[in-house]
Amino acid sequence: MFFSKLAESSGLYEILAPIKRAFAAEDNADADRKIRSAVEPGAIRKRRLDAQRKAEQDAEANGVFAKKQRVQYRNKANNTICDAVVVGVHFDDGLDKPYYTIRYKKQSEEEKQDGMKRVSVVDVEKQTNPDRLTRVPWNEEATWKIIQ
């Protein structure tokens, strides 16, 4: 206690443990402005959509597809085309030979015990090569549903 009073009276505290000044009013106003712009309802959506669009454009420039990109998948077995989403991009075979994990909805028909047929929609996730995928035009609403 004696040393504390001595350090305080001699001004030693201000050298050893200076008290940091509080933020200036303009610093607080700038921080508040940044917080408000980040929390605005459309700001987050716009920022995420812009990032996805840029990722898709960069991927197209490199000849690949981006993660969370909307595509059309062509199933060679039954010659059907369906809308899909890229959920994984894999370069295990090299950068020039990517393959993709996609997710799409498939209509499935089941026959019940009483002979009735029941149609249901099933989520399918599978791996495929780029030859079976086609780019679709940019659609902000459809993309937002995916990245949301």
N, CA, C and O atoms as a DFTB+ gen file, in Angstrom:
592 C
 N C O
     1  1       0.826      -1.180       0.000
     2  2       0.000       0.000       0.000
     3  2       0.877       1.253       0.000
     4  3       0.584       2.229      -0.691
     5  1       1.923       1.212       0.761
     6  2       2.829       2.353       0.818
     7  2       3.447       2.611      -0.544
     8  3       3.565       3.758      -0.976
     9  1       3.848       1.514      -1.232
    10  2       4.484       1.668      -2.537
    11  2       3.495       2.186      -3.593
    12  3       3.880       2.905      -4.515
    13  1       2.243       1.816      -3.447
    14  2       1.233       2.303      -4.389
    15  2       1.063       3.801      -4.269
    16  3       0.997       4.506      -5.276
    17  1       0.992       4.298      -3.031
    18  2       0.847       5.745      -2.837
    19  2       2.079       6.489      -3.313
    20  3       1.981       7.580      -3.874
    21  1       3.237       5.893      -3.086
    22  2       4.474       6.517      -3.528
    23  2       4.537       6.564      -5.055
    24  3       4.923       7.587      -5.620
    25  1       4.163       5.475      -5.732
    26  2       4.185       5.432      -7.194
    27  2       3.164       6.400      -7.775
    28  3       3.407       7.033      -8.802
    29  1       2.018       6.509      -7.107
    30  2       0.976       7.422      -7.590
    31  2       1.404       8.871      -7.431
    32  3       1.200       9.675      -8.341
    33  1       1.981       9.215      -6.315
    34  2       2.381      10.604      -6.083
    35  2       3.567      11.006      -6.951
    36  3       3.693      12.178      -7.307
    37  1       4.428      10.074      -7.296
    38  2       5.592      10.417      -8.111
    39  2       5.302      10.372      -9.611
    40  3       6.126      10.805     -10.417
    41  1       4.125       9.844      -9.990
    42  2       3.782       9.787     -11.412
    43  2       4.312       8.533     -12.102
    44  3       4.271       8.423     -13.328
    45  1       4.805       7.598     -11.309
    46  2       5.363       6.369     -11.846
    47  2       4.289       5.484     -12.487
    48  3       4.578       4.758     -13.439
    49  1       3.063       5.535     -11.980
    50  2       1.961       4.751     -12.548
    51  2       1.681       5.134     -13.998
    52  3       1.370       4.272     -14.819
    53  1       1.790       6.407     -14.312
    54  2       1.503       6.851     -15.672
    55  2       2.546       6.359     -16.668
    56  3       2.262       6.264     -17.863
    57  1       3.741       6.048     -16.194
    58  2       4.782       5.526     -17.070
    59  2       4.655       4.010     -17.200
    60  3       4.734       3.471     -18.304
    61  1       4.458       3.321     -16.068
    62  2       4.417       1.859     -16.061
    63  2       3.086       1.293     -16.561
    64  3       3.080       0.303     -17.292
    65  1       1.980       1.891     -16.188
    66  2       0.661       1.393     -16.574
    67  2      -0.230       2.550     -16.979
    68  3      -1.128       2.939     -16.232
    69  1       0.015       3.103     -18.160
    70  2      -0.813       4.244     -18.575
    71  2      -2.247       3.802     -18.843
    72  3      -2.497       2.682     -19.289
    73  1      -3.156       4.679     -18.569
    74  2      -4.572       4.416     -18.811
    75  2      -4.844       4.736     -20.273
    76  3      -4.563       5.839     -20.743
    77  1      -5.394       3.758     -20.986
    78  2      -5.683       3.971     -22.400
    79  2      -6.891       4.877     -22.535
    80  3      -7.850       4.793     -21.768
    81  1      -6.816       5.743     -23.528
    82  2      -7.924       6.673     -23.734
    83  2      -9.108       5.926     -24.325
    84  3      -8.932       4.924     -25.019
    85  1     -10.280       6.399     -24.060
    86  2     -11.498       5.810     -24.632
    87  2     -11.567       6.205     -26.102
    88  3     -10.934       7.175     -26.520
    89  1     -12.330       5.460     -26.875
    90  2     -12.491       5.792     -28.281
    91  2     -13.059       7.187     -28.429
    92  3     -13.913       7.613     -27.651
    93  1     -12.586       7.877     -29.415
    94  2     -13.113       9.204     -29.710
    95  2     -14.520       9.055     -30.282
    96  3     -14.907       7.974     -30.725
    97  1     -15.267      10.129     -30.268
    98  2     -16.648      10.099     -30.747
    99  2     -16.720       9.681     -32.216
   100  3     -17.624       8.940     -32.604
   101  1     -15.766      10.155     -33.043
   102  2     -15.812       9.784     -34.452
   103  2     -15.476       8.310     -34.656
   104  3     -15.977       7.687     -35.592
   105  1     -14.623       7.736     -33.780
   106  2     -14.334       6.304     -33.866
   107  2     -15.597       5.494     -33.576
   108  3     -15.886       4.512     -34.259
   109  1     -16.343       5.916     -32.555
   110  2     -17.582       5.226     -32.212
   111  2     -18.616       5.357     -33.324
   112  3     -19.314       4.393     -33.637
   113  1     -18.718       6.533     -33.918
   114  2     -19.688       6.742     -34.991
   115  2     -19.332       5.881     -36.197
   116  3     -20.217       5.313     -36.837
   117  1     -18.029       5.781     -36.513
   118  2     -17.594       4.956     -37.638
   119  2     -17.884       3.479     -37.372
   120  3     -18.324       2.761     -38.270
   121  1     -17.642       3.029     -36.154
   122  2     -17.922       1.635     -35.790
   123  2     -19.422       1.361     -35.859
   124  3     -19.835       0.308     -36.347
   125  1     -20.238       2.292     -35.379
   126  2     -21.689       2.128     -35.443
   127  2     -22.167       2.039     -36.895
   128  3     -23.055       1.247     -37.211
   129  1     -21.582       2.847     -37.769
   130  2     -21.951       2.848     -39.175
   131  2     -21.618       1.498     -39.812
   132  3     -22.410       0.971     -40.593
   133  1     -20.461       0.941     -39.486
   134  2     -20.072      -0.361     -40.030
   135  2     -21.005      -1.452     -39.540
   136  3     -21.396      -2.327     -40.313
   137  1     -21.362      -1.413     -38.276
   138  2     -22.255      -2.428     -37.709
   139  2     -23.625      -2.338     -38.363
   140  3     -24.205      -3.359     -38.734
   141  1     -24.151      -1.116     -38.507
   142  2     -25.462      -0.942     -39.125
   143  2     -25.477      -1.439     -40.561
   144  3     -26.444      -2.073     -40.981
   145  1     -24.421      -1.163     -41.325
   146  2     -24.404      -1.596     -42.726
   147  2     -24.293      -3.107     -42.832
   148  3     -24.802      -3.696     -43.786
   149  1     -23.641      -3.742     -41.879
   150  2     -23.515      -5.198     -41.914
   151  2     -24.807      -5.888     -41.497
   152  3     -25.062      -7.025     -41.894
   153  1     -25.625      -5.202     -40.697
   154  2     -26.839      -5.814     -40.179
   155  2     -28.060      -5.476     -41.029
   156  3     -29.122      -6.069     -40.836
   157  1     -27.935      -4.555     -41.947
   158  2     -29.067      -4.204     -42.798
   159  2     -29.592      -5.469     -43.467
   160  3     -28.809      -6.337     -43.853
   161  1     -30.905      -5.578     -43.605
   162  2     -31.500      -6.820     -44.127
   163  2     -30.939      -7.266     -45.472
   164  3     -30.677      -8.455     -45.656
   165  1     -30.751      -6.366     -46.396
   166  2     -30.291      -6.765     -47.720
   167  2     -28.782      -6.816     -47.871
   168  3     -28.286      -7.340     -48.868
   169  1     -28.042      -6.286     -46.909
   170  2     -26.584      -6.206     -47.048
   171  2     -25.933      -7.582     -47.039
   172  3     -25.047      -7.857     -47.848
   173  1     -26.361      -8.435     -46.140
   174  2     -25.778      -9.775     -46.048
   175  2     -26.122     -10.570     -47.307
   176  3     -25.265     -11.235     -47.890
   177  1     -27.369     -10.492     -47.708
   178  2     -27.809     -11.208     -48.908
   179  2     -27.012     -10.770     -50.122
   180  3     -26.528     -11.605     -50.886
   181  1     -26.872      -9.460     -50.303
   182  2     -26.150      -8.931     -51.458
   183  2     -24.689      -9.369     -51.431
   184  3     -24.137      -9.759     -52.459
   185  1     -24.069      -9.305     -50.267
   186  2     -22.662      -9.677     -50.142
   187  2     -22.453     -11.165     -50.476
   188  3     -21.501     -11.519     -51.172
   189  1     -23.341     -12.028     -49.977
   190  2     -23.207     -13.462     -50.237
   191  2     -23.497     -13.810     -51.691
   192  3     -22.826     -14.662     -52.273
   193  1     -24.499     -13.151     -52.283
   194  2     -24.794     -13.392     -53.700
   195  2     -23.651     -12.914     -54.593
   196  3     -23.299     -13.582     -55.565
   197  1     -23.074     -11.758     -54.263
   198  2     -21.939     -11.256     -55.038
   199  2     -20.749     -12.216     -54.949
   200  3     -20.066     -12.459     -55.944
   201  1     -20.508     -12.756     -53.759
   202  2     -19.400     -13.699     -53.584
   203  2     -19.639     -14.975     -54.393
   204  3     -18.712     -15.499     -55.011
   205  1     -20.873     -15.474     -54.393
   206  2     -21.188     -16.684     -55.154
   207  2     -21.058     -16.433     -56.655
   208  3     -20.522     -17.263     -57.389
   209  1     -21.547     -15.296     -57.094
   210  2     -21.461     -14.968     -58.528
   211  2     -20.003     -14.859     -58.971
   212  3     -19.636     -15.333     -60.046
   213  1     -19.176     -14.229     -58.132
   214  2     -17.751     -14.098     -58.454
   215  2     -17.085     -15.477     -58.482
   216  3     -16.255     -15.749     -59.350
   217  1     -17.446     -16.342     -57.538
   218  2     -16.878     -17.691     -57.508
   219  2     -17.251     -18.458     -58.780
   220  3     -16.424     -19.171     -59.348
   221  1     -18.494     -18.306     -59.217
   222  2     -18.938     -18.986     -60.435
   223  2     -18.232     -18.435     -61.674
   224  3     -17.871     -19.195     -62.573
   225  1     -18.038     -17.126     -61.721
   226  2     -17.351     -16.525     -62.865
   227  2     -15.881     -16.961     -62.908
   228  3     -15.351     -17.258     -63.979
   229  1     -15.230     -16.997     -61.744
   230  2     -13.841     -17.439     -61.676
   231  2     -13.722     -18.909     -62.080
   232  3     -12.797     -19.295     -62.795
   233  1     -14.668     -19.717     -61.615
   234  2     -14.649     -21.139     -61.962
   235  2     -14.850     -21.331     -63.461
   236  3     -14.186     -22.164     -64.078
   237  1     -15.759     -20.568     -64.044
   238  2     -16.007     -20.678     -65.485
   239  2     -14.763     -20.273     -66.275
   240  3     -14.447     -20.883     -67.296
   241  1     -14.061     -19.249     -65.803
   242  2     -12.840     -18.814     -66.474
   243  2     -11.775     -19.916     -66.448
   244  3     -10.944     -20.008     -67.351
   245  1     -11.812     -20.752     -65.399
   246  2     -10.848     -21.852     -65.272
   247  2     -11.376     -23.159     -65.856
   248  3     -10.684     -24.176     -65.819
   249  1     -12.592     -23.141     -66.394
   250  2     -13.150     -24.329     -67.018
   251  2     -13.695     -25.360     -66.046
   252  3     -13.782     -26.541     -66.381
   253  1     -14.064     -24.925     -64.842
   254  2     -14.619     -25.841     -63.836
   255  2     -15.935     -25.267     -63.311
   256  3     -16.366     -24.194     -63.734
   257  1     -16.563     -25.984     -62.395
   258  2     -17.775     -25.508     -61.740
   259  2     -17.428     -25.136     -60.303
   260  3     -16.480     -25.671     -59.729
   261  1     -18.202     -24.214     -59.724
   262  2     -17.970     -23.766     -58.349
   263  2     -18.877     -24.527     -57.387
   264  3     -19.924     -25.044     -57.776
   265  1     -18.466     -24.585     -56.147
   266  2     -19.296     -25.188     -55.116
   267  2     -20.554     -24.340     -54.951
   268  3     -20.484     -23.112     -55.001
   269  1     -21.686     -24.978     -54.757
   270  2     -23.003     -24.358     -54.618
   271  2     -23.519     -23.736     -55.912
   272  3     -24.430     -22.909     -55.886
   273  1     -22.940     -24.131     -57.037
   274  2     -23.397     -23.629     -58.325
   275  2     -24.561     -24.485     -58.827
   276  3     -24.556     -25.707     -58.681
   277  1     -25.551     -23.828     -59.417
   278  2     -26.677     -24.532     -60.021
   279  2     -26.239     -25.062     -61.381
   280  3     -25.614     -24.342     -62.159
   281  1     -26.566     -26.316     -61.665
   282  2     -26.210     -26.951     -62.933
   283  2     -27.358     -27.838     -63.386
   284  3     -28.310     -28.071     -62.641
   285  1     -27.259     -28.329     -64.608
   286  2     -28.169     -29.366     -65.081
   287  2     -27.355     -30.647     -65.219
   288  3     -26.261     -30.648     -65.785
   289  1     -27.909     -31.735     -64.691
   290  2     -27.247     -33.032     -64.722
   291  2     -27.944     -33.924     -65.741
   292  3     -29.169     -34.050     -65.727
   293  1     -27.167     -34.539     -66.621
   294  2     -27.715     -35.455     -67.615
   295  2     -27.390     -36.878     -67.193
   296  3     -26.226     -37.272     -67.125
   297  1     -28.437     -37.642     -66.912
   298  2     -28.286     -39.028     -66.509
   299  2     -28.247     -39.885     -67.771
   300  3     -29.233     -39.952     -68.505
   301  1     -27.135     -40.530     -68.023
   302  2     -26.982     -41.327     -69.247
   303  2     -27.819     -42.602     -69.208
   304  3     -28.240     -43.095     -70.255
   305  1     -28.066     -43.142     -68.012
   306  2     -28.796     -44.414     -67.905
   307  2     -30.219     -44.306     -68.443
   308  3     -30.665     -45.159     -69.210
   309  1     -30.930     -43.251     -68.037
   310  2     -32.312     -43.119     -68.508
   311  2     -32.508     -41.875     -69.382
   312  3     -33.641     -41.502     -69.687
   313  1     -31.411     -41.239     -69.780
   314  2     -31.428     -40.090     -70.683
   315  2     -32.362     -38.972     -70.209
   316  3     -33.150     -38.438     -70.990
   317  1     -32.266     -38.629     -68.928
   318  2     -33.052     -37.531     -68.371
   319  2     -32.126     -36.400     -67.953
   320  3     -30.937     -36.599     -67.700
   321  1     -32.702     -35.220     -67.889
   322  2     -31.962     -34.039     -67.441
   323  2     -32.692     -33.470     -66.240
   324  3     -33.912     -33.309     -66.267
   325  1     -31.945     -33.166     -65.184
   326  2     -32.570     -32.583     -63.991
   327  2     -31.678     -31.481     -63.432
   328  3     -30.472     -31.442     -63.678
   329  1     -32.306     -30.589     -62.672
   330  2     -31.566     -29.510     -62.018
   331  2     -30.826     -30.075     -60.823
   332  3     -31.361     -30.895     -60.078
   333  1     -29.588     -29.629     -60.645
   334  2     -28.753     -30.122     -59.547
   335  2     -27.932     -28.970     -58.984
   336  3     -27.891     -27.878     -59.551
   337  1     -27.285     -29.237     -57.865
   338  2     -26.412     -28.269     -57.213
   339  2     -25.079     -28.951     -56.929
   340  3     -25.049     -30.075     -56.427
   341  1     -23.988     -28.281     -57.244
   342  2     -22.660     -28.822     -56.954
   343  2     -22.412     -28.643     -55.460
   344  3     -22.440     -27.520     -54.956
   345  1     -22.170     -29.745     -54.748
   346  2     -21.908     -29.660     -53.307
   347  2     -20.456     -29.967     -52.973
   348  3     -20.028     -29.795     -51.832
   349  1     -19.699     -30.421     -53.964
   350  2     -18.282     -30.687     -53.738
   351  2     -17.515     -30.669     -55.039
   352  3     -17.998     -31.147     -56.065
   353  1     -16.315     -30.113     -54.991
   354  2     -15.424     -30.071     -56.148
   355  2     -14.157     -30.822     -55.746
   356  3     -13.533     -30.498     -54.736
   357  1     -13.773     -31.832     -56.543
   358  2     -12.654     -32.700     -56.180
   359  2     -11.599     -32.693     -57.278
   360  3     -11.921     -32.813     -58.461
   361  1     -10.352     -32.554     -56.884
   362  2      -9.229     -32.540     -57.822
   363  2      -8.271     -33.698     -57.531
   364  3      -7.059     -33.546     -57.685
   365  1      -8.793     -34.840     -57.117
   366  2      -7.959     -35.992     -56.772
   367  2      -7.161     -36.505     -57.965
   368  3      -6.041     -36.986     -57.796
   369  1      -7.720     -36.410     -59.161
   370  2      -7.060     -36.909     -60.366
   371  2      -6.209     -35.840     -61.046
   372  3      -5.698     -36.069     -62.142
   373  1      -6.053     -34.693     -60.422
   374  2      -5.273     -33.594     -60.983
   375  2      -6.158     -32.384     -61.247
   376  3      -7.381     -32.499     -61.331
   377  1      -5.526     -31.230     -61.376
   378  2      -6.268     -29.985     -61.579
   379  2      -6.995     -29.955     -62.921
   380  3      -7.988     -29.243     -63.067
   381  1      -6.514     -30.716     -63.897
   382  2      -7.152     -30.715     -65.214
   383  2      -8.271     -31.750     -65.335
   384  3      -8.950     -31.804     -66.360
   385  1      -8.474     -32.580     -64.292
   386  2      -9.518     -33.611     -64.340
   387  2     -10.374     -33.571     -63.066
   388  3     -10.314     -34.492     -62.252
   389  1     -11.164     -32.515     -62.894
   390  2     -11.999     -32.462     -61.686
   391  2     -13.205     -33.382     -61.802
   392  3     -13.637     -33.727     -62.901
   393  1     -13.732     -33.766     -60.670
   394  2     -15.036     -34.419     -60.636
   395  2     -15.829     -33.778     -59.518
   396  3     -15.261     -33.124     -58.643
   397  1     -17.127     -33.960     -59.541
   398  2     -18.013     -33.188     -58.676
   399  2     -18.965     -34.089     -57.907
   400  3     -19.375     -35.146     -58.387
   401  1     -19.306     -33.646     -56.706
   402  2     -20.400     -34.252     -55.963
   403  2     -21.586     -33.318     -56.166
   404  3     -21.499     -32.119     -55.900
   405  1     -22.687     -33.878     -56.638
   406  2     -23.879     -33.067     -56.892
   407  2     -25.032     -33.601     -56.062
   408  3     -25.015     -34.746     -55.612
   409  1     -26.031     -32.758     -55.867
   410  2     -27.257     -33.152     -55.168
   411  2     -28.432     -32.724     -56.030
   412  3     -28.488     -31.600     -56.528
   413  1     -29.374     -33.655     -56.194
   414  2     -30.575     -33.341     -56.957
   415  2     -31.730     -34.164     -56.417
   416  3     -31.531     -35.099     -55.641
   417  1     -32.934     -33.811     -56.831
   418  2     -34.137     -34.528     -56.405
   419  2     -34.572     -35.459     -57.534
   420  3     -34.605     -35.084     -58.706
   421  1     -34.901     -36.678     -57.138
   422  2     -35.285     -37.693     -58.107
   423  2     -36.643     -38.251     -57.719
   424  3     -36.914     -38.508     -56.546
   425  1     -37.485     -38.434     -58.715
   426  2     -38.804     -39.001     -58.472
   427  2     -38.664     -40.522     -58.406
   428  3     -38.112     -41.154     -59.306
   429  1     -39.175     -41.083     -57.328
   430  2     -39.049     -42.521     -57.115
   431  2     -40.438     -43.143     -56.997
   432  3     -41.328     -42.584     -56.356
   433  1     -40.607     -44.296     -57.618
   434  2     -41.887     -44.990     -57.593
   435  2     -41.742     -46.272     -56.778
   436  3     -40.849     -47.080     -57.031
   437  1     -42.622     -46.448     -55.805
   438  2     -42.600     -47.646     -54.970
   439  2     -43.945     -48.346     -55.086
   440  3     -44.992     -47.704     -55.176
   441  1     -43.899     -49.648     -55.082
   442  2     -45.139     -50.405     -55.119
   443  2     -45.414     -50.931     -53.716
   444  3     -44.577     -51.607     -53.117
   445  1     -46.597     -50.612     -53.204
   446  2     -46.985     -51.066     -51.867
   447  2     -47.470     -52.513     -51.915
   448  3     -47.634     -53.094     -52.988
   449  1     -47.693     -53.074     -50.744
   450  2     -48.121     -54.473     -50.645
   451  2     -49.503     -54.691     -51.276
   452  3     -49.786     -55.763     -51.811
   453  1     -50.340     -53.685     -51.207
   454  2     -51.694     -53.835     -51.757
   455  2     -51.756     -53.585     -53.268
   456  3     -52.843     -53.542     -53.843
   457  1     -50.601     -53.421     -53.909
   458  2     -50.563     -53.242     -55.356
   459  2     -50.583     -51.792     -55.805
   460  3     -50.393     -51.515     -56.989
   461  1     -50.806     -50.874     -54.900
   462  2     -50.836     -49.442     -55.230
   463  2     -49.402     -48.936     -55.402
   464  3     -48.475     -49.398     -54.736
   465  1     -49.250     -47.992     -56.299
   466  2     -47.935     -47.382     -56.502
   467  2     -47.885     -46.050     -55.765
   468  3     -48.847     -45.281     -55.768
   469  1     -46.773     -45.804     -55.152
   470  2     -46.576     -44.560     -54.409
   471  2     -45.385     -43.817     -55.019
   472  3     -44.295     -44.373     -55.152
   473  1     -45.605     -42.579     -55.378
   474  2     -44.548     -41.764     -55.966
   475  2     -44.019     -40.823     -54.882
   476  3     -44.787     -40.140     -54.204
   477  1     -42.692     -40.802     -54.735
   478  2     -42.082     -39.903     -53.756
   479  2     -40.864     -39.235     -54.385
   480  3     -40.312     -39.713     -55.376
   481  1     -40.465     -38.132     -53.792
   482  2     -39.291     -37.404     -54.263
   483  2     -38.160     -37.672     -53.274
   484  3     -38.319     -37.495     -52.066
   485  1     -37.026     -38.099     -53.800
   486  2     -35.892     -38.496     -52.976
   487  2     -34.697     -37.607     -53.310
   488  3     -34.442     -37.321     -54.480
   489  1     -33.969     -37.171     -52.288
   490  2     -32.722     -36.439     -52.507
   491  2     -31.628     -37.434     -52.872
   492  3     -31.429     -38.432     -52.179
   493  1     -30.924     -37.158     -53.956
   494  2     -29.840     -38.020     -54.399
   495  2     -28.550     -37.211     -54.383
   496  3     -28.513     -36.077     -54.861
   497  1     -27.503     -37.793     -53.835
   498  2     -26.190     -37.167     -53.850
   499  2     -25.231     -38.154     -54.494
   500  3     -25.104     -39.293     -54.044
   501  1     -24.557     -37.714     -55.548
   502  2     -23.658     -38.629     -56.253
   503  2     -22.496     -37.871     -56.852
   504  3     -22.514     -36.644     -56.942
   505  1     -21.491     -38.611     -57.258
   506  2     -20.329     -38.014     -57.895
   507  2     -20.428     -38.212     -59.396
   508  3     -20.890     -39.246     -59.877
   509  1     -19.984     -37.195     -60.125
   510  2     -20.062     -37.247     -61.579
   511  2     -18.925     -36.443     -62.192
   512  3     -18.227     -35.699     -61.503
   513  1     -18.755     -36.606     -63.484
   514  2     -17.715     -35.861     -64.190
   515  2     -18.334     -34.649     -64.892
   516  3     -19.553     -34.577     -65.050
   517  1     -17.497     -33.700     -65.310
   518  2     -18.032     -32.465     -65.902
   519  2     -18.740     -32.662     -67.230
   520  3     -19.484     -31.782     -67.661
   521  1     -18.529     -33.801     -67.895
   522  2     -19.185     -34.039     -69.181
   523  2     -20.701     -34.140     -69.036
   524  3     -21.435     -33.871     -69.987
   525  1     -21.166     -34.521     -67.870
   526  2     -22.603     -34.681     -67.639
   527  2     -23.266     -33.432     -67.076
   528  3     -24.476     -33.418     -66.850
   529  1     -22.487     -32.390     -66.849
   530  2     -23.026     -31.159     -66.245
   531  2     -23.057     -30.034     -67.264
   532  3     -22.179     -29.921     -68.119
   533  1     -24.090     -29.200     -67.154
   534  2     -24.244     -28.025     -68.013
   535  2     -24.535     -26.820     -67.133
   536  3     -25.315     -26.900     -66.184
   537  1     -23.901     -25.709     -67.462
   538  2     -24.158     -24.471     -66.715
   539  2     -25.577     -23.977     -67.001
   540  3     -26.106     -24.152     -68.099
   541  1     -26.175     -23.356     -65.986
   542  2     -27.482     -22.736     -66.185
   543  2     -27.314     -21.229     -65.996
   544  3     -26.398     -20.802     -65.293
   545  1     -28.174     -20.418     -66.605
   546  2     -28.061     -18.966     -66.449
   547  2     -28.214     -18.553     -64.983
   548  3     -28.903     -19.210     -64.203
   549  1     -27.558     -17.459     -64.637
   550  2     -27.589     -16.930     -63.269
   551  2     -29.009     -16.534     -62.907
   552  3     -29.679     -15.841     -63.672
   553  1     -29.466     -16.968     -61.752
   554  2     -30.777     -16.614     -61.229
   555  2     -30.595     -16.288     -59.758
   556  3     -30.307     -17.174     -58.953
   557  1     -30.760     -15.032     -59.409
   558  2     -30.477     -14.576     -58.056
   559  2     -31.346     -15.270     -57.018
   560  3     -30.844     -15.685     -55.974
   561  1     -32.642     -15.403     -57.287
   562  2     -33.551     -16.017     -56.318
   563  2     -33.250     -17.501     -56.091
   564  3     -33.228     -17.972     -54.954
   565  1     -33.020     -18.223     -57.180
   566  2     -32.716     -19.649     -57.059
   567  2     -31.377     -19.861     -56.349
   568  3     -31.239     -20.788     -55.550
   569  1     -30.395     -19.007     -56.638
   570  2     -29.099     -19.125     -55.991
   571  2     -29.220     -18.802     -54.502
   572  3     -28.580     -19.456     -53.678
   573  1     -30.021     -17.812     -54.150
   574  2     -30.195     -17.443     -52.739
   575  2     -30.794     -18.605     -51.946
   576  3     -30.405     -18.829     -50.800
   577  1     -31.729     -19.344     -52.532
   578  2     -32.312     -20.489     -51.845
   579  2     -31.248     -21.542     -51.526
   580  3     -31.339     -22.242     -50.518
   581  1     -30.255     -21.644     -52.383
   582  2     -29.194     -22.630     -52.184
   583  2     -28.198     -22.182     -51.126
   584  3     -27.831     -22.967     -50.252
   585  1     -27.759     -20.938     -51.194
   586  2     -26.683     -20.482     -50.293
   587  2     -27.190     -19.961     -48.961
   588  3     -26.390     -19.660     -48.074
   589  1     -28.467     -19.851     -48.806
   590  2     -29.075     -19.292     -47.598
   591  2     -28.742     -20.089     -46.367
   592  3     -29.182     -19.743     -45.270
